[in-house]
Amino acid sequence: YSCDDASLLNSRRQSNWTRFLRENKISTPHGHSEIRDVETLLRNLAKRLLALLAGYNSNEADIRRALVETLYASPTSLAIGALAGLFLSIAIAQISHDPVMTGCAIVISLIALGRTISATVFYRKLARGGANAHRGWELAYELGAWAYAAMLGVLALVTLVRSDDPAIHILSVALATGYAAGIAGRNAGRVKIAIGQTSLALVPTAFGLWIEGHFGHRVLAVVLMLMVIGMAEITRTTHRIVVEALRGKQEKSLLAAKYERLARYDSLTGVENRMAMQMRLRELFDNNAKSHDALAILWLDLDRFKEINDSLGHQIGDAL
């Protein structure tokens, strides 16, 4: 651009502002200077809004990361749940000698094995600080959890439809119900996952009990559907408490960092203050004492600066 082009663009921008203010009946008694003030004000507001949004997204991302980590926080409990489903499904297949139940038991065993391995891998990476792709791990946990819960519900439905053995009914219904009850608290960090697991485990079970036709079975089916609603509410309440605790912890960490910076840095210039300088010098002396290296300190000062503060005031001294 030439100087003439730049001035032309500037005059057009100002004329656009003038037209905007005139159309919206905004008075401009001071002419173009007030227009520039309004433009500057809007630009500053936009910058502050973007900064607030960036901080909010960063804080929410940290909370989400912590919630995902709670899914894998206890691989032992996940392994125990997987082993319970494995043993009971195998027992059901062994008692019934039914090919469909045997197939369900095999699928449940494979899913349980895969979930246990993935939880162990994530836990080890988390301990080493190498688990970064939290969305990918959350998706892996979500798919595995839903598949496992759905298979438990399908196994209960199959046993209720294809078998008349009360022992098999008790095993399958107890497995699905116990699993759904434990999930409400364990996976409350991610509400969608927990409610999905509870529904996938209990809804097919309740449907099978209703198809069974006996009065007691149908009453139990209604109770299980009410249990889905109750477990969902427990999950939401627990999730809210966990999120509030994480936010409180985050606010305390930010506040501690802020006070630490105020204690070690000058509020006007942003450079380290006397206390920070003493700490840094002590570290340098300690390190050089071990290696016997020489150490030089360069000291800079401004002469007669106090006269400016005394004569013109601290505001002028700060600006200078």
N, C-alpha and C positions, 0 to 999 in steps of 0.2 A: 504494500500500500504506500501511496505517497501521502504527504501531509494533507493535501487537499482532500483525498479520499477519506482519510481518518476523520477530518473535521466534518465532512459531509455525513458520514455514518453517525457521528456523535450528534449532529444537529437533527438528523432523522429520528434517532433514539429519543432525544429530548422532546421532539414534536409528538412522537407516539405517546410518551408519558403525559404530555399536556392534553392531548386528545382524550386519553383514558381518564384523567382527573376531571376534565370538563364534562365528559359523558356521565360520570358518576357523581357529579355535583360536589366535587372536592375543591374547596377554595385554595388558592395559592397566592397569598398576599405578598410574599417575598420573591416571587418569580422562580427562576430556574434553580436558585440555590436551595429552595425548599424541596423542589423535585429531586435534586440530588440527595438531600437528606432522607427523603422517603425511600429512594432507591437503595441507599446505603443501609437504612434500617431493615428493609425487607431482605437484603442480602445477608445481613448479620443474623436475622431470625432464621433464615433458611439454613445457614451454617450450624447454628445451635441445634435446630431440629434434627439435622442429619447426625450431629454428634450424639444427641440423646438416643436416636434410633440405633446407632452403631453400638453404643454402650449397652442398650437394652438387649439387642440381639446377641451380643457377646455374653452377657450375663445369663440369658436364657439358654444359650448353647452350652455353657458350663453346667447348668443345672440338668439339662437333658443328658449330657455326658455322664454325670454322676448317677442319674436314674438308670441309664443303660447298664452301668457297671454294677448296680444292685441286682440285676438279673443273673449275673455270673458271680455274685459276691460269695456264695456258698456252694461250690461244686459238690461238696459232700452231701448236702440235702438233695440236690438234683440227682446225684447218683443213687441215693437211697430210694427216691421215688421211682427212678427208672428200674431198679432191681425189684421193687415191689410189684410193679406192673409186669415185669418179665416173669417172675416166679408164679404169680397168680394166673397169668394168661397161659403159661405152660401147664399149670395144674388143671385149668379148665379144659385145655385141649386133651390132656392125658385122661381125664375122667370121662369126657364125652365121646372121644374117638370120632369126632365130627370133622370132616375135611375143611369146612368153612371156618370153624373155630380154630382149627390148627393153622390155617392160613392167616387168620387175624393175629394169632399168637406170634407167628414168625415175623409179620410186619411190625408188630409192637416191639419185639425184641430188637429188630434192626434200627428202628427209630430211637429206642432207648440207648442203644450202643452209640449211635451217631451223636446224640445230644450230650452224652457223657464225655465223649472225646472232644467235642467242640468247646464245652465248658472248661475242660482241663487246659486246652490250648490257650483259650482267652485268658484264663486266670494266670497262667504262667507268663504270658505276654504282658499282662497288666502289672504283674510284680516286677518285671524288668523295664516297665515304662515303654513298651513297644506297641501297645494296643491303641491305635489312633483312629482307625476307620470305624467309629462307633455305630454309624448308621448301618453299615454292612453287617456288623455283629448283631445289632438289634433285629435286622431282617432275618438273619439266620436263626436266631433264637425264636422269633415269632413264628416262622414257618415250621420249625421243629416242634414247638410247643403246641401249635394248633393241630398238626398232624398226629401227635401223640394223644392229645385229648380226644380228637375225633375218633381215633381207633379204639380208645377205651369205650366211648359211647357206642360205637358200632358193635364191639364185642358184647356189650351188655344187651343191646337190641337183638343180636343174633342168638344169644343164649336164651333169652326170654321167648323168642319166636320158635326156635328149632329144638328146644329141649324142655322136658317136664321135670327135670331133676331139681328139687329145691336147693340142694347143695351148690349146684352150678349157678343158680339164680343168686344166691346169697353172695358167692364169691365175686361175680361180675358186677352186681349192683353196689356192693360194698367198695370195690376197687374204684369205680367211677365216682361214687359219692365222696369217698375219702380224698381222692385226688382233687376234686373240685373244691372241697372245703379248704384244703391246704394251700391251693393256688391263690385264693383271695387275698391272703396276707403276704405270701412270698413274692408275688409278682405285682404288688400294688404300685411299684415304681412306674410301670407302664400299664395304664388302665385298660387300654384296648386289648392288649395281650391277655391280661388276667380275665376280663369278662368274656373274651372269645373262647378261652380254654374252658371256663365254667359252663358256658352255653353248649359247646361242642361235646362235652362229657355228659351233661345232665339231660339235655333235651332228647337225644336218641334213647337214653335210658328211660325217661318218663314216657316216651312214646311206646316203647316195648312193654312197660308195665301196664299202660292203658289197653294195649292190644290183648294182653293176657286175659283181661275180662273179669277177674275176680274183684270183689269189692275192696279187699285189702290192698291189692295191687294198684287199683285206680286211686285210692286215697293216697298211697305213697307217690303215685305219679303227680298228683296235684301238689303234694308237699315238695317234691323236687322242683317243680316249676316255680313255686314260691321261694324256694331256696336260691334259685338263679337270681331272682330280684334282690333278695337279702344279701347274697354274696357280692352282687354288683355295688350295692350301697356301701358295704364294708370296704370294698376295694377303693371306691372314690374317697371315702373318709380317710382311709390310711394314706392314700396318695396325697391328699391335701395337707395332711400333717407332715409327711416327709418333705414335700416341696417347701412348706413354710420353714421347716428346720434347716433345709439347705440354703434357702434365701437368707435366713438369719445368720448362718455360718459365713456365707459369702459377704454379707454386709459387715460383719465383724472383721473379716480379713481385709476388706478394702479400707475400713476405718483404721485398723492397725497399720496398714501400709502408709496411709495418709499421715498419721501422727509420727511415724518413723521418718518420713520425708521432712515433715516440719521440724523435727528435732535435729536433723542432720544437714539441712539445706537452708540457705538464706531465702526468705520469702520474696524479696525484691528482685534479686539477680538470678536466683536459681542455682548458684554455685554452692559448694560445700562450706559449712560454717566452721567456727573454731573447734567445736567438739569433734566434728567429722575429720578435721585436719589432724587433731591430736591422735585420733584412732588410726588414721592412715599412717602417720609418722611412727606410731608405736609398732604397727605391723612391719613397716620398712626397717626399723631398727632391729626388730627381732629376727627378720629374715637375713639381714646383712650380718648380724652377729654370728649366725651359724656359718655363713659362707666367707666372712671376713672381707666383704667387698666394701669399697668406698662409697660414700653417699654424699651428694651435694644437694643443697636446698637453695632455690632461687626465690628471693623475697621481693615483691613489688609493692609499692605504697604510693599513694597520691598525697603530695605535700599541700598543706593549707586548705584541705578539703573541708575541714571543720568551720573555716571562716564563711564558706558559702552557706552551710546550714544555719550558722548563727546570724548572718546578715540577711539572707534572702529567704530562709525558711527551709524546712525539711522536704516540702513538696518539690521545690526547685532542685534541691540536692538529690532527691530520688530520681527526678527526670533526667538530671545530668548523669 
